[in-house]
Amino acid sequence: MHQLHRSLSLALLVLTSATCITHAADGQFAVESNLRAGVAKIDITPDDVNQFEVVGHRRKVTGVRDPLRAGVLVLDDGKTKAAIVTLDLISAYDELVKLARQQIEKETGIPAANIMVAVSHNHSGPGFDLKSKWSQELIGKLGAAAKQAASKMSPVTVGYGEDKIGFGINRRKVINGRAVVRLNKEGPNDPRVKVLRFDDGKSLTPMAVLMHAVCHPCFFTWGDKGSMPYPNGYPKMSADFPGEAQSFVEMCYGQKTSSLFLQGCAGDIRPNLPGYPYRCADEADIQWAGRDLGSAVVRTLARNVTREQLAGRAKHYQIRVANTVISLPGKEGRIKSELQAMKIGPYLLLTMPGEPMVEYGFKLEKDIADRAIPIIVGYANGHVGYIATADSYSVGGYEPNTSKLVPEAESIILTELSLLADRVIGDVFESFSKHPKDIKKREQADKARSK
C-alpha cells in the first residue's frame, strides 16, 4: 500500500511538472531565422512649449497634449544592415534626413543609404531648423536611439497582416469640371492598415510593430472659424492620430513593445470631420481615430501569432536596399528627388519624398503585388511637396495647383520606383547578354542609379 501511495505521488509530481512546463512554454514559440532586429523609441517633444509655432496649419500652441516621439528599428540579415526611422513630424526635411543618416551611420555603422527616414506628416508639431536648439538636439537623440537599438539585437521572424480604419476620406470633389476641397466619400480612398510585427518568440508580445495607414494627421488644425471649442485649431502640441494609435498599441502590450508609424499615399486623404468645409477635432475625435487605428493594429497582431499564421512565416529574410536620386520636371525648373526601395524578406517598402495622392499607392501595388508584399510610403527621405497624379492637373484643385511638379512627373516616378523594385526583388532583368560590353553597361547603369 505504501509503495502504491509512493507511485501515485510520483506520478502526480511528474504530471504537475509537465503541466507547469507546458504552461510556461505557452505563448512562446521557436524563432528560426537569419534576421536580427533591435528597436528604440525616444521622446522628441520640445522642452518649452509656450506660444510655440507649430507647422502644417501654422498656429501658436501652449502645452502638450501627448508627446512627440521618434522610433528607430535596426535590421541585420547577416550580410546587410538597414534602419527605419519614424518621427511624429510634418516633413522629412532634406537637412534632417542627411544629418540623421550621418549620425546613425557614425553610431552604428549602418550605411547612410540603407537608412529610411520617414515622418507621419503631423500638423501639430515643430518644423526643423538647424538654427534651433531643438533641431540640433534631435539629431543627437536619433543617433543615440539607433545606438541603443543596435546594442540589443535579437533573432526575429516577421509576421504580416491587414485590417481597416474608418476615419479617412477623400477631400477632392470635381464639380462642373473643376476640383474643389470637399469631403467626398465616393472619391478614391485606401482604408487598409498594413502591419508588420517583429518577434523574438519569448512571448506573444512583439518586439517591434510597424503600422502603415493612409490619412493626413490634421485632426488638430484649423476649424471652420465657427466650430467650438477650437475654431482656430487645437491649442496644444500633439502627435495627432498616429501618436494616439502608437500609444494605444503599446498600452495593450503593457508598454513592452515599440510601435512605429509609416504614412502612406495620403496627399488627398484627410479625417472625416464634416464642417465648413470641415472642423477641428476635439478629444472625442482623436480618441476615435487613435483607437480605431490602434484596434485594427492590435487585432492584426493578435491574429498573426496563431499557430497557423506562425507556421507560414519565412525562416530566411534577405535585406536589400536601393536608392536613386532623380531629376523631376517642375513648374520652375528641375527638382531632385530621392526614391528608395527596401526589401525585408517578402516585404517591399517603396518611398516617395513628399505627399503622393492615394492613386500612386494603387498603381504601384498593381505592378508588384504578384512579386512581393508592397508597402508604399510617402513623406520619406526628403520633401518635394505634393505629388499629384497627371490626371488631376486637368481639373486642378489644391494638390496639383500647389505642387511644384508638372504632370509628366508621375510617369517618371512610377517608372523609377518600378526599376528600384526590380533591383531589390531581383527576379527580372532586361538582357540575357553576357557580352563584356553589355555587362559593363548594366553595371554602369546600376551604379548611376545608386548615386
N, C-alpha and C positions, 0 to 999 in steps of 0.2 A: 504493500500500500504506500509505504514511504517512497519507494522507487517510482511508483506511478505518479505520486504528487510532484516529485522532483522532475520527472519527464514533462508533466503538464506545465510546470512553472518555466522550464527551459523553453518549451515550445511557445509559451505566451511571450517570453522575453524576446525570442527571435522574431515573432510576429510583430511585436511592438516596435522593435528596432527597425524592421523592414518598413513598417508604416511611417516611421519618423524619417527614414531616408527618402522614401517616395515623396513625402510632404515637403521636405527640404528642397528636393530637386524640382518640384512642381513650380512652373514659372521660369525655370532656367532652360536653356537649350544650347546645344553644341554649336560653336561657330568654327566652321572650316573655311578659311578664306585667306587670300594673299593681301587683302586690303586692310590697312590700318588707318584709324582716324582719331582725332582729338578735337575738342571744341572748347571755346571760352566765350563768355559774354561779359560786357562791361557797360557801366553807366557813363553816358557821354553828355548828360544834361549840363548846360552852363551853370556855374556857381551862383551868379547873380541874375535873377530873372525879375527885374523891376523896370517896368516900361521898356521891355526888351522888344525890338522889332523882329518879328518872325517873317519868313518869306513864303512865297506861294501866293496867297492873298495877303499882302502886307498889312500888318496892324501891330499895335503895341499890346503886349501882354505882361501881366504881373502874376507871378506864382506859377506853380507846376501842378497840373492835374495828375500826370503819370510820367515816369522818367523816359528819356530817350536813351536807347541802347544800341550797341553795336555787337555783332557776333562774328566770330572767326571759326570756320571749320577747316581743319587741315587734313589732307588726304595723302596717302602714300601707298602705291601698289607694289613697292619693292624696287621699282626702276624709276618711276616718275612721281614727283611731288607736286601738289596743287593746293590752292586755298580758295575758299569762297568767303568774302567779307560782305556783311549786310549792315546797313545803317538806317536809322529812323530819320533820314534827312530827305530833302526835296530833290537834290540833283547830285549825280556822280560827277562833280566838278573836275575838269581836266587836271588841275593842280593837285586836288585831293587824291585823285587816282594815282598820279605819278608819284607823289610823296609817300602815300600809303604803301605802294608796291615796293618802293626803295627801302622803306623802313622794315617791312615784313621780310624782304629778302635778306636784309642785314641781320635780322634777329633769328631767322630760321633756315636760311639757305634755299628757300623756295624761289625758283626763278621768277622774276617780276612778270614775265609774260604768262606765267601759269597761275596768276592771281586774278580772280574776278572781284571787282569792287562794285557792288550793287546797292541801290537805295530803294526805300519803299515809296518815295515821292510824297512824303509827308508835308502837308501845307501848314503845319503849326510848330515848326522848328527853326533853328538858326540857319543862315546862309554860311558859306565857307569863305573866309577872307584871311589870308596869311598874316595880315596886319593885326588880327585879333589874337588875344591870349588864348581864347578857347580853341581856335583853329590850330594853333601851334601845339597845344596840349593834346589835341585829338590824334595827331599823327603819332606821338609817343605812346598814347594809350593803345592804338591799334597794333603797334609793334609789340608792346608788352603782352597784349591779349594773344597775338599769334605765337609768341614765345611760350606762353602758358599752355596753349592748345597743343603745340608741338612737343611739349615735355610730358604729356600724359596720353600718348598714343596707345591704342589697343586694337587687336584684330576685330573686324566687324563684318557683318553681312548687311545688305541693303534691301529693305522692303519698299514696295511702291503701291499706292492706291489712289483712288479718286472719289470725290464726293461733290456736293454743290452748295453754293451760297444763294441767298435770295434777296440781297440788298442792292445789287448793282443794276444799272440801267443805262441804255444808250442816251446820249444827250444831244443828238443831231436829228432834226426833222426837216425834210425837204418839202417846202410849200411853194407852189407855183414856180418851181424851177430854182429856188434858192434855199440854201440850208440855213436854218436858224437854231439857236440854243433852245432846246425844249426836251423835257423828259419824254422819251419815245420807247415804249415797251415793245413796239414792233421792230425797232431797229436792231442791228446785229449786236450780239452780246455773248460773252463767254462766262457762264456761271460756274464752271468747273473749278474745283480745288484739287491740285495735284500735290501729293505728299510723299516725300522720301524719308524713311526712318533708318537710322544707323544704329545697329545693335551689337553689343559685346556679348550677349547671351547670358549675362549674370542675373538678369531679372526681366520682367516684362516691361520695364521702363526703358525707353530708348535712350541711348547716349546723346543723340542729337536728332533734331527734326528740321527738315527743310519743307516749308509750306509755300505754295505758289498759287496766287489768286490774281484776278483781274478787276481792279476798280481804283479810281482816284481816291487817295486818302485825304479828302477835303470835306469831311463831316463838319469839322470845326472851322468854318470860314464864313465869309460874309453871308448875311441873310438877305432878305428882300427889302431891307430898310423899314420893315414894318412888323416882322415876326418876333414876338417876345419869346424867350427872355434875352436873346443875343442878336439884335438886328445888325450889329457891326462886327459880328464874328465872336467866337468863343474867346474869353478874356485871359485864358491861361495857356501855357505851353503844354503840348501833348504829343504823343506818338500816334494819335488817331487810331483808326480801327486795327491796323497791323500790330501796333503795340498792345492794344487790348486783347487781341487774339493770341499773341505770343504769351502774354501773362496768363491767360485762361488755360492754355495747354500746359504750361509749367505748373500751374496750380493743381491741375488734375493729376499730375505725376509727383505731387508733393515737393516741388522745387528741385527734383532730382534729374531733370532733363533740361536741355537748352534748345529753344526753338528759334529758328531764323526764318525771315520772310523774304520771298522773292516776288517782285511785281511783274506782272505780265504785260500784254499789249493793251494798256488802259487809256490810250490817248483820247478816246471819245466815250469812255465809260465812267460814270460817276455814281454816287449814292442816290438812291431813290427817295429824295426828300422833297415832296411837292411844295410849291410856293409860287413866288413871282420873280423869276421862273422856278426858284427853289429856295429853301430856307436853310439856316444854320442849324446844326444838330444840337440837341441837349443831352443830358445824361442818359435818358432812356434810349435815345437813338444809338449812342455809341456802345452801350451795353448790348443792344440788339445786334448790331453788326459784329462786334468783337466776339460775342458768344455764338453767333451764327457761324462765323468762320472757325472759331475755336472748336465748336462742337463737331463741325464737319471734319476737322483735322483729327480730333480725338476718336471719332467713330472709325475713321480710316486706320488710325494707328492700332486701335484695339482689334479690328478685324484682321489686320495684317500679320498678327502673330498667332493665329490659329494654326494647328498642325498642318492643315492642307496648304496654307499660304507659305509657311516656313519651308515645307518640302520643295516648293518651287523656286526657292532663292538660288541665285548663282553662287558658285564657290570661287570663281575667279573673276576679278574686276580689273580690267585694264584702263588706266588713266591716259587719255590722250588730249592734248590741248593745241589748238591752232589759232593764230591771230592774224589779222590783216588790217592795215590802215588804207582806206580807200579815199579817193577824191570824188566827192559828190557834187553834182551841179546845183548851184544855189542861185537865189534871186539877185545876189550881189557878188557873185563870184564862186569859185570852188571852195568846198568845205571838207576838211579832213575828218574822217570818222573811223573809229576802231570797231571792228566786229570780232567776235570771239566764239569759238566752239570748244566746249569742254565735255568730253565723254567719260563717264564713270561706269564701266561695265556696259549694260544695255541702255543706260540713261544718257541722253544727249541734251546739253544746255547750249542754246544759241542766244547771243546777246546783241542788243542794239543800244547805241548811246543817246537815247532820247525817248520821246513819247510816241511810240508807234500806235496807230489806230488798230482796233481789235482785229480787223481783217488780215493784218500781217501774220498773226498767230495761226489763223486758219489756213492761210496759203502755205506757210512753211511746213506745218504739220502734214498737210496733204502730200507734200513732196517726199517726206522722210518717215512717215509713220509706219511703213512696212519694213523699215531698216533699223529703227531704234525707237525708244520711247522718248518723244520730244517734249522739252520744257523750254518755251520761248520767253526770254527775259528781256524786258525793257529797262531803261533807266540805269544802265550799267556801263562802266569803263569810259565815261565821258558824257557830254550832253550837247546835242545839237538842236534842242527844241523839239517841236512837233514833227513827227514823221508821218505825213498824211499819205493816203493812197492816191494813185494817179487819178482815179475816177472822181475823187472828192473835189478836185480843183474845178471841175465843170459846173458845180453847183455852189462852190465857195463855202462860206461858213468859217467859224472861228479857227479851226485847226489848220486848214490849208492857207487861209488868209494870213495867219501869224507865223506859219512855218517859214524857215529860212531856205527851204529846199524848193525845187521845181518838180513837176510831175514825173519827169524822167528818172528821178532818184529811186523810185520804187523798184523798177526792174533791175537796177544795178545792185541794190541792197539784197534783193531776193536771190539774184544770181551768185553774188559773192558769198552769202551765207550757205547756199547750196554747195558751193565749192569747198567751203570750210567743213561742212558736214561730210563731204566725200573724203576729205583728208583724215579726219579723225575716226570715221567709221571704217574706212579702208577696204570697202567691198566693191569699189568701182575704180576704173582707170580709163583714160581716153585712148591709149595706144598700146598695142601688143609689141611694138618695135623694141628690139634690143640693140639697135644700132647705137654705137657710142655717141653720135651726134644727137640722136633723139633722147637718149638717157640724159645727156648733159643739158639739153634744152628743158626737159622736165624738171631737173634738179634746180636749174636757174629760176624757173617759174615758181617753184615751191619756195625757194629762198627769197625771192622778191615779195611774195605774198606774206611771208612770215616777218618781214621787217616792220 
